Amino acid sequence: MTTTYAALLRGINVSGHNKVPMAELRSLLGELGHGEVRTYLQSGNAVFTSASRDEEALADELRKAIADRFGFSVDCLVRGGAYLRAVADACPFPVASLEGKQLHVTFFSRSVTPEQLSSVDPADYAPEDFQLGDRALYLYAPNGLGRSKLAEALARPALFKGALRGTIATTRNWNTVAKLVEMTGA
């Protein structure tokens, strides 16, 4: 019995740094023994099947293989299709009335509590807003992520050196989340 997963790589193919060609990523996942490997966009989204039930072990295996193959370390999260579907279904924002660039999901390597993000008050950034979910943060940024002051506050290095120390986080826009849900068959 296999499970369909999405691998979410953080910070690859950005401004010419940490280049991971998607064809090579597909090949690498196949060499690791995974099946039905597909990629989406050039920004580090891969879907594959595996008999493993351990998302963390799959992410560690992929992280090490990328470092061996490409010579640099990249953070990686692996999430099953059912989890991605649950994240999409739990979105607290009106998905149908928003553009994909206005809504983002930051996936975390572990659960994050409201207390850990208490230094960021969404009221200070209105109309932007965020809500926490299961190892996820939903971000509404009406003018897009690139112009979002709230996204900037949530990505501050001090936050990840303090309350979120050791937490891996990677963000996808809503269009990508929806596509990964579709690709994982969830």
Secondary structure, DSSP 4 states (H G I P E B T S, - for coil): --EEEEEEESS-SBTTBS---HHHHHHHHHHTT-EEEEEETTTTEEEEEES---HHHHHHHHHHHHHHHHSS---EEEEEHHHHHHHHHT--S-GGGS-GGGEEEEEESS---GGGGTT--GGGGTT-EEEEETTEEEEE-TT-GGG-HHHHHHT-HHHHHTTTTT--EEEEEHHHHHHHHHHTT-
